[in-house]
Amino acid sequence: MITSSAPGHVLDKLRRLSGPNPEGSKLDDVERLHLILMIGAMNEYGAAMAVMAETVMKMKIRDALNERGLSNTDIAGAFRDHGDGGAVAVVDAIAVHPSLKHPYLD
């Protein structure tokens, strides 16, 4: 399960702003929201915290996605190919990636 420490009201707002989970997603709705928040947060840290916070966040994201079947190359490809569209575009690409395993069905 992909999670963060985000409170419910933040996830509710993010749900409204990010739109629906893409068809064929192997992330459940809540996992998708937590992942969008974590990826988006990497870009929001101030300069003093950027290196440390981004490294910790990247490791947490990488480890969670590796456990679900994505390789580091798959993850890097999603950021490379969809990063200009922001966190929602990256997460939606990850959500439907053929290597991503559903936690209960695969």
Phi, psi and omega in degrees: 000130179267120182221165172222183179266017183296134176288160183304320182294329177290317178296323178298316179294317179297323178301316180292322184280331188269348181080186185284157172297134182295150177299137181085008181295139175259007172257138174284170186303318183288318177301317180301315181295317178298318181293319176301315181298315182295316180292318177297323181295331179302328182273351187259350182291146177293165185302321183294328182261352191305309186295309182294310183295318181294320180296315179297316181295317179298319180295318180296315179295312180302312182297317180296319181284326175300318179297334180266007172106355179275136175277166176299327177294319177299317181295313179299322179297321178296318178292318181295314186279335187233000184300329179293341179272359178092183185298322181296317180296318179296312182294320179295325176293319178295319184301328183252008181298135183299335180277344181289130180264139172287137185295339183242336187261337182259000000 
